[in-house]
Amino acid sequence: MPELALELRGITKRFAEHVAVRELSLAVPRGSVYGLLGPNGAGKTTTIRMILNVIAPDSGSITVLGSPHLTPGLLDRLGYLPEERGLYKKMQVRRLLRFLAELKGVDGKTADRRITEWLERLSLKSPEKDWGNAKVDELSRGMQQKVQFIGTLLHDPDVVILDEPFSGLDPINAQALKDVVVELKRRGKTVVFSTHLMDNAERLCDSVCIIARGEKVLDGTVVGVKSEHHKLNVALSLGGDPSADVSAVLADRALVLKMDDNNRYFEIEMTAGGNPQLLLQRLVGAGAQVQRFELIQPSLHQIFLDRVGAAGVEEGMQGHG
Amino acid sequence: MGKLWAVIKREFLERVRTKWFIIVTIFGPVFFGVIMVLPAYLSVRGMKDVRVADIRIIDATTTGLGDRVATRLNGGPMGNAAATQVVVVAPGEVAAAESLATKDVMAKTRRGYLVVDSATIQEQKARYAGRNASSIREIEIIQDALRSALLGQRLEREGLDPKRVEDLTRVKISMSAERITDKGRGGSGIGSAIFGFLIAFLLYMMIVLYGQNILRGVLEEKTTRVAEVIVSSVSTDVLLAGKVIGVGAVGLLQQAVWLGSAVALYQLRMHIFTALGMPAMPNLPLPQMPPMLIVALVLFFILGYSLYAALFAAVGAMVSSQEDANQAAQPVIMLLVFSIIFAQPVMLNPTSRLAEIVSWIPFSAPVIMPMRMSAISIPWYELAGTLAGVAVTCAICVWLSARIYRVGLLMYGKRPTMRELARWIRQS
């Protein structure tokens, strides 16, 4: 059994006008949940498409479960949920799902059994109503997303690759997706997903890779990435609006290097010699109603902002949270 | 190959299940049958309306000529001679009988009246007046009856047995017409020309209908973004092949149903025509084709369809919207229209220089050659040469289309320019 579910070495992909991915190398441990993080246009989707042989890299090698990814039959062990979702609109859900399973080499009988299981599990089939017999375009958007998700998993893939799986999901479907991801990991499957939502990644992932402008910024386990970042940040919550005095303390560049201001909640990065205790004293002295003052490891979001910088953050980043 | 099979199955079943397909497949033959039978039926109905028996014959000849005419108008000695009134009058009473007859015609108890008198016998002159005087067909019938009656009377007067006279004067002629052009006799008859045109037209229909069907299918996969899921499981080549084969199978099924029902209609034509009260149609001899020609025909069929199907698929992969598709498909459709424009002149004159030239053009050969093959015998080298031309062109088109398809399937936005297309072909 190979240790790595996926290994990319020196992958480069050029399009006519620009380089989408440059010399990207990464390794996804088997049985882990892996996050591919980066702003929109960072090259996440291009990377994923190359892994699935939807497009070919200009250079570099891709290994899936220990074999080159073009090995015949290997793609059948991958499940893929593209960012742009879509299904044949006029097809009956069951027939569509059976078709998707057959494309992955599952025989019809096994497919039918699993389809029924999944439809029931994601509440698309109940004694009253079986949406499996409906046509795709009779389903609501949320139901269509569920169907697509089932299509990704019907062949019981060893490696599941989800491109921006949370975008466009309502909270209930998002919860269902998280549950399934966790269960897949328990069953020893590897899940790779791309996202620009750092909070999701921080909660779900064992390891991450942050890429920006087609290049790797950092990678490693979430714990490792955080501890390598060395710094401790201050998490601060205030009761009521900060007074002018409090604002002045927070604006003191001798203590506070950077601050992520969320109105009532602040994540504060101290200056190199800044003493958190001194900051707390001055805040209390300025009359702040401190509800929470905690030394924390920086969030992935903070690390991301730190390393990629504001320039690498494009319009896609407002999705934080 | 299980995946190719899965794609073929989906393309085939999803199309065969549509209402559109079922309606067209079942009602197509009914529609064609009606179109073929209706004019014949109407013309037979029209013939029945030719009624000349209910006229009055005013006979002032004193030779019984009126009775003879009446017998002929009513279909011979067995007919119902009572239907035609014969009024025998003295030569002097003709005017009075005529004015009475005019009243009857105006009152619609009679259709018209015919006057035969001594002038008829001596100078072959007769008079007719009636509501149907402008009907060429009806007047012709009356004239025929009169001519034949007069001829019979003369023969009898020469001493011939009346029975013999009846047999001898009852002459029906059926004449066939064959066309002669400056190249000689025009083909081997109308039957094979119709057959050839039918084959060409079926192929043309199949390419137009199912080629565009493929285009729409590719476009659907692009616009619904389902393409990306599929190409992460199968290669675009397999997807393209599955599509072309699956849709082609739908077309073949439809044609098989159509051809099958055409053959069935042909076999049952006697019953159908009898049921409709029509005389049997003249026998259209189906041309006898040697097996080699049938093989060539099928090859033209398959290669021609694949060629155009691949082109339509490439067009579908190039564009992102139906409006763009209509425009981008123009050149391919032009190639097809170009082929069918020449179908008629080629059918009329399958040995002409024009027919030979369009047979050697690979884009029109699949439509033109089957037509010529069934009309005239084509030298084997021409058959092999044109077939090879189509095969090579088909291979090139499929190769180019597969490359365009591979890149285009995941490209969205504006239509590529020719230069961009060339780059797609190079880079994939």
Interface residues (C-beta under 8 A of the other chain):
Chain A: A16 R49 L52 N53 V54 I55 L75 D76 L78 Y80 P82 E84 R85 G86 L87 Y88 K89 K90 M91 R95 F99 L100 E102 L103 K104 G105 Q148 G151
Chain B: G2 K3 A6 V7 K9 R10 L13 E14 E220 E221 T223 T224 R225 V226 E228 V229 I230 V231 S232 S233 V234 L410 R423
